[in-house]
Amino acid sequence: MEPTHDLGAEPTLLLLLDGLVRRGGAVAAMRQEVCIGVERADGYRWWRAEGGLRRRVGFIDRCSPTAHATLCLSEADADRLLATGQVDFEAHVHGDRDVMRRFIERYTRRLSAFGARVQSVEGHRRLPRNGRRR
């Protein structure tokens, strides 16, 4: 059974990945396990997707020791990945970089498009009524 989490406390990148992976069903075709952590002030928040016979997707309390690839990001790097779809795999991935690269690239276009829309909406909320920035 997966641990219960307060989803409001989870980083946006992990929430979006969780939804996309669950909805897309791609984990069924995966043969490896990937684990992604985003560092916050109170420690890392962890998420994983595991294919094969287990087919598990979700938030976990700590990094999975059985992951084939682990991506560790700061909040700023996670936001950058969400906005641009780019990450420095050499600096941030432990384990099989090709496994993580394939996994991330599968969702990059969707995440980047969504991230750009979120930033656009947030930017519009900051405009005063006259439509000009101060």
Stockholm file with secondary structure:
# STOCKHOLM 1.0

chainA/1-134         MEPTHDLGAEPTLLLLLDGLVRRGGAVAAMRQEVCIGVERADGYRWWRAEGGLRRRVGFIDRCSPTAHATLCLSEADADRLLATGQVDFEAHVHGDRDVMRRFIERYTRRLSAFGARVQSVEGHRRLPRNGRRR
#=GR chainA/1-134 SS CCCCCCGGGSCHHHHHHHHHHHHHCGGGTCCSEEEEEEEETTEEEEEEEECTTTCEEEEESSCCTTCSEEEEEEHHHHHHHHHHSCCCHHHHEEECHHHHHHHHHHHHHHHHHHHHHHHHHHHHHTSCTTSCCC
#=GC SS_cons         CCCCCCGGGSCHHHHHHHHHHHHHCGGGTCCSEEEEEEEETTEEEEEEEECTTTCEEEEESSCCTTCSEEEEEEHHHHHHHHHHSCCCHHHHEEECHHHHHHHHHHHHHHHHHHHHHHHHHHHHHTSCTTSCCC
//
